[in-house]
Amino acid sequence: MRIKNILLIPVIVFCSACSNFLNEEPLSELASDQFFKEPGQAWSAVNSLYRTGAPNMSDGGVYSGMPVMLGAYMSGFFSNEYAGQELHVSNTQQLTHNGDNIGGYLQDRWRELYLGVSRANNAIKYIPDTPELTSDEKNQLIGEAKFFRAYAYYYLVRLFGPIPLTTEPYASLENLYLERSSVADVYALIEADLKDALQNGGLATVNMVDNGKRITAGAVATLLAEVYLTMSGAPLNADRYSDAASVAQDIINGTYGDYSLVGHSETASGVLDFENSAYNKIRKSDASPQEHIYIKEFDASISRSEFAKYSYPTALSQDVLYDITNGAYQPSNAFLNLYDPLNDLRAQEKQFFHTTLEGTDKTFPPTPYVWHDDEAIFNTANSGKDQAMFSYPDVLLIAAEAIAKSTGVNTNAIDYLSQVRARAYWKTDINDIKLSVSTLSTQQFVEEVWLERHRELVFEFQNWFDIVRTRKFPVANAPGEVSFVEVIGHITSQGKQIEEKHLLLPLPGPEMQRNPSLGTDNNGY
């Protein structure tokens, strides 16, 4: 990976340290020896990370979908109407992808993620010596930079396995071509970065919405808990379940802020108001301070969201204000059958998904209703709604699984799983849900947590990563009745057999040519 001694950070006129960082205009690019001469430059260096590196994974075009959707295509659980012209979609769906036929697409992801690493490295290196910053400001900015460096490496190691590991800005043309570091070493850096940010960053213990949409201690802790859970599974199998449980329970107990599940509203007669279910209340809001822990911020006048374009298939483009919409994240029946169609609210029309357009008799294949934006779809063709990347249900489910795996199924684990399930199973009393899961064996309980993760966190793009770490694939024997089978050898809904090699992506062909120190490609490619 070639990273030149250029600090690729837009210079930004910065008036307030903690607000409106999306409102500033980039003026130029400066080399690192010209940068970090005043506080505003340090702030802009970190501000750039909110749009570079891991955040790039949820960027995309209307046709191509987003990089975070790649695993959904590989699993066969989701499709893209433009698969025929988007080679990264068609090849991953058919499991024919390699470092050549989608090499350019993978190279873009590699470049974006390492650009985030590079910018974070510069910030971490030079902020301590930036004049006129207070100690608290330095700690905060370094904490934010370490969060984003860890987040970028977390994507890289899960997608590509062993990868080059760099923590210093490049100051010369020497040692440009790095060998791949082990998965364990990459996770060690991720853990160290997140622990340092949490312990020394002085980050706010309020929700992100009320923190000027800057990184909070809760966001860092949530990523750390998820990292520990991932480290406990394949390929590392490091058994960090107790650490995952501890961090997740700290979040639940309010150590890092006040988070909870959004509740449903009821009609005057005391029945569920479907239009104002928890899922629809969240959908209608810009972001939920109560439930969303880390959000990717959008602003309709500056940095627009593409998600609303994916809430209708192409055939409905003539009925909405956007020039083009696309079902880039259309669930297959194999995925929809993970939900109980009668008892799970998430499976009902206009909750997680929708198939009808109000005011018309048109129907269409299920597309994400959670991304439907009334104002953008019908009035402006311009969405500024924020997107949740980490949420409180994720924390509850991390805690439930990690407790069960480390100390056994106890009342806390049962409660955490039941909270998520009870909100979805709105006709079932939570005490009945607790009773039903309390009789399960540890493995049966853990599989119920996995199932809720697949159902609940589908719009946080967790499904494929959960399949990879558990090495188990959820299969609906009947709608809502799910078992887990070995992922290796499973035949997807596209009729393709998953092999061991598919649990990592191939290295980008252009990067292999550029950096001979990378060695051979991932096994099987």
SULLIN-V924194 format. One record per residue. RES is the residue in three letters. SS is DSSP state (@ for helix, = for strand, . for the rest). OMEGA is omega in whole degrees, 0 to 359 (NA if undefined). D_CENTER is the distance of its C-alpha to the mean C-alpha in whole Angstrom. Layout:
# SULLIN-V924194
[[RES & SS & OMEGA & D_CENTER] [RES & SS & OMEGA & D_CENTER]]
This chain:
# SULLIN-V924194
[[MET & . & 181 & 24] [ARG & . & 175 & 26] [ILE & . & 184 & 26] [LYS & . & 181 & 29] [ASN & . & 177 & 30] [ILE & . & 178 & 29] [LEU & = & 186 & 26] [LEU & = & 182 & 24] [ILE & = & 178 & 24] [PRO & = & 174 & 25] [VAL & . & 187 & 28] [ILE & . & 172 & 27] [VAL & . & 189 & 30] [PHE & . & 184 & 29] [CYS & . & 183 & 30] [SER & . & 189 & 28] [ALA & . & 191 & 26] [CYS & . & 181 & 24] [SER & . & 168 & 24] [ASN & . & 181 & 23] [PHE & @ & 176 & 22] [LEU & @ & 186 & 20] [ASN & @ & 186 & 24] [GLU & . & 183 & 26] [GLU & . & 175 & 27] [PRO & . & 183 & 26] [LEU & . & 182 & 30] [SER & . & 175 & 30] [GLU & = & 182 & 29] [LEU & = & 171 & 31] [ALA & . & 187 & 31] [SER & @ & 180 & 30] [ASP & @ & 176 & 34] [GLN & @ & 188 & 34] [PHE & . & 179 & 31] [PHE & . & 177 & 31] [LYS & . & 181 & 34] [GLU & . & 185 & 33] [PRO & @ & 182 & 31] [GLY & @ & 179 & 29] [GLN & @ & 177 & 28] [ALA & @ & 178 & 26] [TRP & @ & 181 & 25] [SER & @ & 177 & 24] [ALA & @ & 180 & 23] [VAL & @ & 178 & 20] [ASN & @ & 181 & 19] [SER & @ & 181 & 19] [LEU & @ & 178 & 16] [TYR & @ & 180 & 14] [ARG & . & 186 & 14] [THR & . & 177 & 14] [GLY & @ & 180 & 12] [ALA & @ & 178 & 9] [PRO & @ & 176 & 9] [ASN & @ & 182 & 11] [MET & @ & 176 & 8] [SER & @ & 167 & 8] [ASP & . & 176 & 12] [GLY & = & 177 & 14] [GLY & = & 184 & 17] [VAL & . & 181 & 19] [TYR & . & 191 & 20] [SER & . & 190 & 18] [GLY & = & 182 & 14] [MET & = & 180 & 11] [PRO & @ & 180 & 11] [VAL & @ & 179 & 7] [MET & @ & 187 & 10] [LEU & @ & 178 & 12] [GLY & @ & 178 & 12] [ALA & @ & 177 & 12] [TYR & @ & 180 & 16] [MET & @ & 182 & 17] [SER & @ & 186 & 17] [GLY & . & 181 & 19] [PHE & . & 184 & 17] [PHE & = & 179 & 16] [SER & = & 179 & 18] [ASN & . & 183 & 19] [GLU & . & 181 & 22] [TYR & . & 179 & 23] [ALA & . & 183 & 22] [GLY & . & 181 & 26] [GLN & . & 180 & 26] [GLU & . & 189 & 22] [LEU & @ & 179 & 23] [HIS & @ & 177 & 19] [VAL & @ & 184 & 19] [SER & @ & 182 & 22] [ASN & @ & 178 & 22] [THR & @ & 176 & 19] [GLN & @ & 181 & 20] [GLN & . & 182 & 24] [LEU & . & 177 & 22] [THR & . & 185 & 25] [HIS & . & 173 & 22] [ASN & . & 184 & 24] [GLY & . & 178 & 24] [ASP & . & 187 & 26] [ASN & . & 169 & 25] [ILE & . & 184 & 22] [GLY & @ & 180 & 23] [GLY & @ & 179 & 22] [TYR & @ & 179 & 19] [LEU & @ & 178 & 18] [GLN & @ & 177 & 20] [ASP & @ & 179 & 18] [ARG & @ & 178 & 15] [TRP & @ & 181 & 17] [ARG & @ & 181 & 18] [GLU & @ & 182 & 16] [LEU & @ & 179 & 14] [TYR & @ & 173 & 17] [LEU & @ & 175 & 18] [GLY & @ & 176 & 16] [VAL & @ & 182 & 17] [SER & @ & 180 & 21] [ARG & @ & 178 & 20] [ALA & @ & 178 & 19] [ASN & @ & 178 & 22] [ASN & @ & 180 & 24] [ALA & @ & 182 & 23] [ILE & @ & 182 & 24] [LYS & @ & 194 & 27] [TYR & @ & 180 & 29] [ILE & @ & 180 & 28] [PRO & @ & 182 & 30] [ASP & @ & 180 & 33] [THR & . & 181 & 32] [PRO & . & 169 & 35] [GLU & . & 172 & 35] [LEU & . & 175 & 32] [THR & . & 178 & 32] [SER & @ & 180 & 31] [ASP & @ & 178 & 29] [GLU & @ & 178 & 27] [LYS & @ & 181 & 27] [ASN & @ & 180 & 25] [GLN & @ & 183 & 23] [LEU & @ & 177 & 22] [ILE & @ & 177 & 22] [GLY & @ & 178 & 20] [GLU & @ & 180 & 17] [ALA & @ & 179 & 18] [LYS & @ & 174 & 17] [PHE & @ & 184 & 14] [PHE & @ & 175 & 13] [ARG & @ & 179 & 15] [ALA & @ & 181 & 13] [TYR & @ & 178 & 10] [ALA & @ & 179 & 11] [TYR & @ & 179 & 13] [TYR & @ & 174 & 11] [TYR & @ & 184 & 9] [LEU & @ & 185 & 13] [VAL & @ & 178 & 14] [ARG & @ & 181 & 12] [LEU & @ & 190 & 13] [PHE & @ & 181 & 16] [GLY & . & 177 & 18] [PRO & . & 185 & 21] [ILE & = & 173 & 20] [PRO & = & 182 & 22] [LEU & . & 179 & 22] [THR & . & 181 & 23] [THR & . & 182 & 23] [GLU & . & 173 & 26] [PRO & . & 175 & 27] [TYR & . & 181 & 29] [ALA & . & 180 & 32] [SER & . & 179 & 34] [LEU & . & 179 & 34] [GLU & . & 175 & 35] [ASN & . & 178 & 32] [LEU & . & 188 & 30] [TYR & . & 186 & 29] [LEU & . & 172 & 27] [GLU & . & 179 & 27] [ARG & = & 174 & 24] [SER & = & 183 & 24] [SER & . & 176 & 23] [VAL & @ & 180 & 20] [ALA & @ & 180 & 21] [ASP & @ & 179 & 22] [VAL & @ & 179 & 19] [TYR & @ & 177 & 17] [ALA & @ & 178 & 20] [LEU & @ & 178 & 20] [ILE & @ & 180 & 16] [GLU & @ & 181 & 18] [ALA & @ & 179 & 20] [ASP & @ & 183 & 18] [LEU & @ & 178 & 16] [LYS & @ & 179 & 20] [ASP & @ & 179 & 22] [ALA & @ & 183 & 19] [LEU & @ & 186 & 20] [GLN & @ & 189 & 23] [ASN & @ & 185 & 25] [GLY & . & 184 & 22] [GLY & . & 184 & 24] [LEU & . & 186 & 21] [ALA & . & 177 & 21] [THR & . & 173 & 21] [VAL & . & 179 & 20] [ASN & . & 186 & 18] [MET & . & 180 & 16] [VAL & @ & 181 & 18] [ASP & @ & 180 & 21] [ASN & @ & 182 & 20] [GLY & . & 181 & 20] [LYS & . & 172 & 17] [ARG & . & 182 & 17] [ILE & . & 180 & 15] [THR & . & 175 & 16] [ALA & @ & 179 & 17] [GLY & @ & 178 & 15] [ALA & @ & 180 & 12] [VAL & @ & 182 & 13] [ALA & @ & 179 & 15] [THR & @ & 177 & 12] [LEU & @ & 180 & 10] [LEU & @ & 178 & 13] [ALA & @ & 179 & 14] [GLU & @ & 177 & 11] [VAL & @ & 179 & 12] [TYR & @ & 178 & 16] [LEU & @ & 180 & 15] [THR & @ & 177 & 13] [MET & @ & 182 & 17] [SER & @ & 180 & 19] [GLY & . & 180 & 18] [ALA & . & 4 & 19] [PRO & . & 188 & 20] [LEU & . & 180 & 20] [ASN & . & 188 & 22] [ALA & . & 180 & 22] [ASP & . & 175 & 23] [ARG & . & 182 & 21] [TYR & @ & 181 & 20] [SER & @ & 177 & 23] [ASP & @ & 178 & 21] [ALA & @ & 180 & 18] [ALA & @ & 183 & 20] [SER & @ & 182 & 22] [VAL & @ & 181 & 19] [ALA & @ & 179 & 17] [GLN & @ & 173 & 21] [ASP & @ & 178 & 21] [ILE & @ & 181 & 18] [ILE & @ & 184 & 20] [ASN & . & 172 & 23] [GLY & . & 180 & 22] [THR & . & 186 & 23] [TYR & . & 180 & 20] [GLY & . & 185 & 20] [ASP & . & 180 & 21] [TYR & . & 177 & 18] [SER & . & 177 & 19] [LEU & . & 171 & 19] [VAL & . & 180 & 20] [GLY & . & 177 & 23] [HIS & . & 169 & 25] [SER & . & 179 & 28] [GLU & = & 175 & 31] [THR & . & 180 & 34] [ALA & . & 180 & 37] [SER & . & 174 & 38] [GLY & . & 177 & 36] [VAL & . & 184 & 33] [LEU & = & 172 & 30] [ASP & . & 187 & 29] [PHE & @ & 180 & 27] [GLU & @ & 180 & 26] [ASN & @ & 169 & 25] [SER & . & 178 & 23] [ALA & @ & 183 & 21] [TYR & @ & 179 & 18] [ASN & @ & 176 & 20] [LYS & @ & 177 & 21] [ILE & @ & 181 & 17] [ARG & @ & 184 & 17] [LYS & @ & 183 & 20] [SER & . & 175 & 19] [ASP & . & 175 & 18] [ALA & . & 181 & 15] [SER & . & 177 & 16] [PRO & . & 183 & 18] [GLN & . & 191 & 18] [GLU & . & 183 & 15] [HIS & = & 185 & 12] [ILE & = & 172 & 12] [TYR & = & 180 & 9] [ILE & = & 168 & 9] [LYS & = & 187 & 10] [GLU & . & 173 & 13] [PHE & . & 176 & 15] [ASP & = & 187 & 19] [ALA & . & 182 & 21] [SER & . & 185 & 24] [ILE & . & 183 & 22] [SER & = & 191 & 19] [ARG & . & 176 & 18] [SER & = & 176 & 15] [GLU & . & 191 & 15] [PHE & @ & 182 & 14] [ALA & @ & 180 & 17] [LYS & @ & 181 & 19] [TYR & @ & 184 & 17] [SER & @ & 175 & 18] [TYR & . & 175 & 22] [PRO & . & 183 & 23] [THR & @ & 184 & 25] [ALA & @ & 180 & 28] [LEU & @ & 182 & 28] [SER & @ & 182 & 27] [GLN & @ & 183 & 31] [ASP & @ & 181 & 30] [VAL & . & 186 & 28] [LEU & . & 177 & 28] [TYR & . & 176 & 26] [ASP & . & 182 & 28] [ILE & . & 168 & 25] [THR & . & 183 & 22] [ASN & . & 173 & 21] [GLY & . & 182 & 19] [ALA & . & 182 & 17] [TYR & . & 183 & 15] [GLN & = & 182 & 18] [PRO & = & 174 & 18] [SER & . & 175 & 21] [ASN & @ & 179 & 23] [ALA & @ & 177 & 22] [PHE & @ & 182 & 19] [LEU & @ & 180 & 20] [ASN & . & 173 & 23] [LEU & . & 181 & 21] [TYR & . & 170 & 21] [ASP & . & 188 & 25] [PRO & . & 183 & 26] [LEU & . & 191 & 29] [ASN & . & 182 & 27] [ASP & . & 182 & 24] [LEU & @ & 182 & 23] [ARG & @ & 181 & 20] [ALA & @ & 182 & 22] [GLN & . & 181 & 24] [GLU & = & 179 & 25] [LYS & . & 169 & 23] [GLN & . & 172 & 20] [PHE & . & 184 & 17] [PHE & = & 176 & 19] [HIS & = & 182 & 22] [THR & = & 183 & 25] [THR & = & 176 & 28] [LEU & . & 183 & 28] [GLU & . & 179 & 31] [GLY & . & 178 & 34] [THR & . & 175 & 34] [ASP & . & 183 & 35] [LYS & . & 173 & 32] [THR & = & 184 & 30] [PHE & = & 178 & 27] [PRO & = & 183 & 25] [PRO & = & 173 & 22] [THR & = & 188 & 19] [PRO & = & 176 & 16] [TYR & . & 181 & 18] [VAL & . & 178 & 15] [TRP & . & 179 & 15] [HIS & . & 181 & 19] [ASP & . & 184 & 20] [ASP & @ & 184 & 24] [GLU & @ & 182 & 25] [ALA & @ & 185 & 23] [ILE & @ & 189 & 24] [PHE & @ & 186 & 28] [ASN & @ & 191 & 29] [THR & @ & 189 & 27] [ALA & . & 186 & 25] [ASN & . & 184 & 23] [SER & = & 175 & 19] [GLY & . & 181 & 18] [LYS & . & 178 & 16] [ASP & . & 180 & 13] [GLN & = & 178 & 10] [ALA & = & 176 & 8] [MET & = & 171 & 4] [PHE & = & 181 & 7] [SER & = & 181 & 10] [TYR & @ & 175 & 13] [PRO & @ & 176 & 13] [ASP & @ & 180 & 11] [VAL & @ & 179 & 13] [LEU & @ & 183 & 16] [LEU & @ & 172 & 15] [ILE & @ & 181 & 15] [ALA & @ & 182 & 18] [ALA & @ & 180 & 20] [GLU & @ & 185 & 19] [ALA & @ & 176 & 20] [ILE & @ & 181 & 23] [ALA & @ & 182 & 24] [LYS & @ & 184 & 24] [SER & @ & 183 & 25] [THR & . & 182 & 28] [GLY & . & 183 & 28] [VAL & . & 179 & 27] [ASN & . & 184 & 29] [THR & @ & 178 & 29] [ASN & @ & 180 & 26] [ALA & @ & 179 & 24] [ILE & @ & 181 & 25] [ASP & @ & 184 & 25] [TYR & @ & 177 & 21] [LEU & @ & 185 & 20] [SER & @ & 178 & 23] [GLN & @ & 181 & 22] [VAL & @ & 183 & 19] [ARG & @ & 183 & 21] [ALA & @ & 178 & 24] [ARG & @ & 180 & 22] [ALA & @ & 181 & 21] [TYR & . & 192 & 25] [TRP & . & 181 & 27] [LYS & . & 184 & 30] [THR & . & 179 & 30] [ASP & . & 183 & 31] [ILE & @ & 179 & 28] [ASN & @ & 175 & 31] [ASP & @ & 177 & 32] [ILE & @ & 178 & 28] [LYS & @ & 180 & 29] [LEU & @ & 183 & 32] [SER & @ & 181 & 31] [VAL & @ & 182 & 28] [SER & @ & 182 & 30] [THR & . & 184 & 33] [LEU & . & 170 & 30] [SER & . & 180 & 30] [THR & @ & 182 & 27] [GLN & @ & 178 & 26] [GLN & @ & 179 & 26] [PHE & @ & 180 & 25] [VAL & @ & 179 & 22] [GLU & @ & 175 & 21] [GLU & @ & 175 & 21] [VAL & @ & 178 & 18] [TRP & @ & 182 & 17] [LEU & @ & 178 & 18] [GLU & @ & 176 & 16] [ARG & @ & 179 & 13] [HIS & @ & 182 & 13] [ARG & @ & 192 & 15] [GLU & @ & 190 & 13] [LEU & . & 185 & 9] [VAL & @ & 180 & 10] [PHE & @ & 168 & 8] [GLU & @ & 171 & 5] [PHE & . & 182 & 6] [GLN & . & 193 & 7] [ASN & @ & 184 & 10] [TRP & @ & 180 & 11] [PHE & @ & 176 & 10] [ASP & @ & 177 & 12] [ILE & @ & 181 & 15] [VAL & @ & 184 & 15] [ARG & @ & 180 & 15] [THR & @ & 186 & 18] [ARG & . & 180 & 19] [LYS & = & 181 & 20] [PHE & = & 179 & 20] [PRO & = & 181 & 20] [VAL & = & 178 & 23] [ALA & = & 176 & 25] [ASN & = & 171 & 28] [ALA & = & 182 & 29] [PRO & . & 180 & 27] [GLY & . & 179 & 25] [GLU & = & 193 & 27] [VAL & = & 171 & 24] [SER & = & 181 & 25] [PHE & = & 180 & 23] [VAL & = & 177 & 25] [GLU & = & 181 & 24] [VAL & . & 180 & 22] [ILE & . & 182 & 24] [GLY & . & 180 & 27] [HIS & . & 177 & 25] [ILE & = & 183 & 26] [THR & . & 178 & 23] [SER & . & 173 & 24] [GLN & . & 179 & 24] [GLY & . & 183 & 27] [LYS & . & 183 & 26] [GLN & = & 179 & 26] [ILE & . & 178 & 23] [GLU & . & 179 & 24] [GLU & @ & 184 & 23] [LYS & @ & 185 & 23] [HIS & @ & 181 & 20] [LEU & @ & 167 & 18] [LEU & . & 171 & 17] [LEU & . & 172 & 17] [PRO & . & 173 & 21] [LEU & . & 180 & 21] [PRO & . & 179 & 22] [GLY & @ & 179 & 25] [PRO & @ & 180 & 26] [GLU & @ & 177 & 25] [MET & @ & 179 & 27] [GLN & @ & 184 & 30] [ARG & @ & 187 & 29] [ASN & . & 181 & 29] [PRO & @ & 181 & 31] [SER & @ & 179 & 30] [LEU & @ & 180 & 27] [GLY & . & 183 & 29] [THR & . & 181 & 29] [ASP & . & 175 & 26] [ASN & . & 187 & 24] [ASN & . & 175 & 26] [GLY & . & 180 & 27] [TYR & . & NA & 26]]
